[in-house]
Amino acid sequence: MPKPRQGKLFDELPRAPRIWRMHVNDAGDGCCQFKCRRCGHDSGWIKWEWPVNENHVGKARRGIPCPNCNSEKTESQ
């Protein structure tokens, strides 16, 4: 006969809503073009400066929030 399962000690913590991001599609000298893989939104060319004291390469790799995908989430809530 199997043992009964132990009850949960802690409730699950609420999570932050997911942020859908656009990632670099093309990059040039001082500008980037981002594209969303979910909805296909294209940002066009955005001026993207590379100052020495901030990690803008990491920000570009991480991506920027997609206005189309994230607006659906806020409208439905």
GROMACS elastic network, one bead per residue, 0.5 to 0.9 nm:
[ bonds ]
;  ai    aj funct       b0    kb
    2     5     6  0.89665   500
    6     9     6  0.86876   500
    8    11     6  0.71891   500
   10    13     6  0.86481   500
   12    15     6  0.89252   500
   15    18     6  0.85801   500
   16    19     6  0.88019   500
   17    73     6  0.85419   500
   18    70     6  0.85343   500
   18    73     6  0.89250   500
   19    65     6  0.64807   500
   19    66     6  0.80521   500
   19    69     6  0.83483   500
   19    70     6  0.65228   500
   20    36     6  0.82341   500
   20    38     6  0.81231   500
   20    64     6  0.83711   500
   20    65     6  0.58378   500
   20    66     6  0.59005   500
   20    67     6  0.87482   500
   20    69     6  0.62358   500
   20    70     6  0.62775   500
   21    35     6  0.86956   500
   21    36     6  0.65612   500
   21    37     6  0.84197   500
   21    38     6  0.87966   500
   21    62     6  0.79090   500
   21    63     6  0.54109   500
   21    64     6  0.51869   500
   21    66     6  0.50806   500
   21    67     6  0.87801   500
   21    69     6  0.83492   500
   21    70     6  0.86134   500
   22    25     6  0.86770   500
   22    34     6  0.56248   500
   22    35     6  0.50512   500
   22    37     6  0.68881   500
   22    38     6  0.85379   500
   22    40     6  0.88901   500
   22    41     6  0.80141   500
   22    42     6  0.83444   500
   22    43     6  0.84589   500
   22    62     6  0.85857   500
   22    63     6  0.52444   500
   22    64     6  0.53809   500
   22    65     6  0.60322   500
   22    66     6  0.54455   500
   23    33     6  0.83264   500
   23    34     6  0.51659   500
   23    35     6  0.56350   500
   23    36     6  0.63725   500
   23    37     6  0.78499   500
   23    60     6  0.71126   500
   23    61     6  0.66396   500
   23    62     6  0.70422   500
   23    64     6  0.68162   500
   23    65     6  0.89847   500
   24    27     6  0.69908   500
   24    32     6  0.66720   500
   24    33     6  0.58561   500
   24    35     6  0.64220   500
   24    36     6  0.88675   500
   24    60     6  0.65674   500
   24    61     6  0.68001   500
   24    62     6  0.88884   500
   24    63     6  0.68960   500
   24    64     6  0.89518   500
   25    32     6  0.76365   500
   25    33     6  0.54992   500
   25    34     6  0.51066   500
   25    35     6  0.56763   500
   25    36     6  0.88379   500
   25    42     6  0.87083   500
   26    31     6  0.87760   500
   26    32     6  0.59415   500
   26    33     6  0.51578   500
   26    34     6  0.70930   500
   26    35     6  0.88759   500
   26    45     6  0.88130   500
   27    30     6  0.78774   500
   27    31     6  0.59609   500
   27    33     6  0.60960   500
   27    34     6  0.86904   500
   27    45     6  0.85949   500
   28    31     6  0.53353   500
   28    32     6  0.61742   500
   28    33     6  0.85911   500
   29    32     6  0.82779   500
   29    48     6  0.86423   500
   29    49     6  0.89246   500
   30    46     6  0.86058   500
   30    47     6  0.59850   500
   30    48     6  0.51492   500
   30    49     6  0.53427   500
   30    50     6  0.70987   500
   31    45     6  0.62376   500
   31    46     6  0.53562   500
   31    49     6  0.71597   500
   32    43     6  0.89416   500
   32    44     6  0.80692   500
   32    45     6  0.55629   500
   32    46     6  0.53577   500
   32    47     6  0.65943   500
   32    48     6  0.60937   500
   32    60     6  0.83189   500
   33    42     6  0.73704   500
   33    43     6  0.60785   500
   33    44     6  0.53842   500
   33    46     6  0.61871   500
   34    41     6  0.82909   500
   34    42     6  0.59742   500
   34    43     6  0.53080   500
   34    44     6  0.69368   500
   34    45     6  0.77533   500
   34    46     6  0.82358   500
   34    60     6  0.87738   500
   34    63     6  0.78413   500
   34    64     6  0.79337   500
   35    38     6  0.89915   500
   35    39     6  0.87674   500
   35    40     6  0.61757   500
   35    41     6  0.56186   500
   35    43     6  0.62915   500
   35    44     6  0.84000   500
   35    66     6  0.84406   500
   36    39     6  0.58326   500
   36    41     6  0.51942   500
   36    42     6  0.66621   500
   36    43     6  0.85938   500
   36    65     6  0.89647   500
   36    66     6  0.65635   500
   36    69     6  0.86595   500
   37    40     6  0.54837   500
   37    41     6  0.79046   500
   38    41     6  0.82186   500
   38    69     6  0.77651   500
   39    66     6  0.88700   500
   39    68     6  0.75341   500
   39    69     6  0.70037   500
   41    66     6  0.75320   500
   41    67     6  0.84098   500
   41    68     6  0.72404   500
   41    69     6  0.89305   500
   42    45     6  0.89275   500
   43    46     6  0.73262   500
   43    66     6  0.87750   500
   45    48     6  0.89341   500
   48    56     6  0.80833   500
   48    60     6  0.87423   500
   49    56     6  0.76203   500
   50    53     6  0.87935   500
   50    54     6  0.76943   500
   50    55     6  0.78654   500
   50    56     6  0.59525   500
   50    57     6  0.73957   500
   51    54     6  0.58833   500
   51    55     6  0.78130   500
   51    56     6  0.74343   500
   52    55     6  0.75807   500
   52    56     6  0.88158   500
   54    57     6  0.86580   500
   55    58     6  0.55094   500
   55    59     6  0.66217   500
   55    60     6  0.89366   500
   56    60     6  0.60819   500
   56    61     6  0.85525   500
   57    60     6  0.51103   500
   57    61     6  0.62396   500
   57    62     6  0.86233   500
   58    61     6  0.50851   500
   58    62     6  0.60739   500
   58    63     6  0.85168   500
   59    62     6  0.51014   500
   59    63     6  0.61282   500
   59    64     6  0.75832   500
   60    63     6  0.50984   500
   60    64     6  0.71733   500
   61    64     6  0.88218   500
   63    66     6  0.88319   500
   65    68     6  0.89584   500
   65    69     6  0.83539   500
   65    70     6  0.71928   500
   66    69     6  0.56263   500
   66    70     6  0.60170   500
   66    71     6  0.83255   500
   67    70     6  0.54885   500
   67    71     6  0.58916   500
   67    72     6  0.87602   500
   68    71     6  0.53598   500
   68    72     6  0.66162   500
   69    72     6  0.55201   500
   69    73     6  0.69483   500
   70    73     6  0.52542   500
   70    74     6  0.66207   500
   70    75     6  0.88699   500
   71    74     6  0.52272   500
   71    75     6  0.61650   500
   71    76     6  0.86364   500
   72    75     6  0.52572   500
   72    76     6  0.61957   500
   72    77     6  0.87970   500
   73    76     6  0.53631   500
   73    77     6  0.64490   500
   74    77     6  0.54084   500
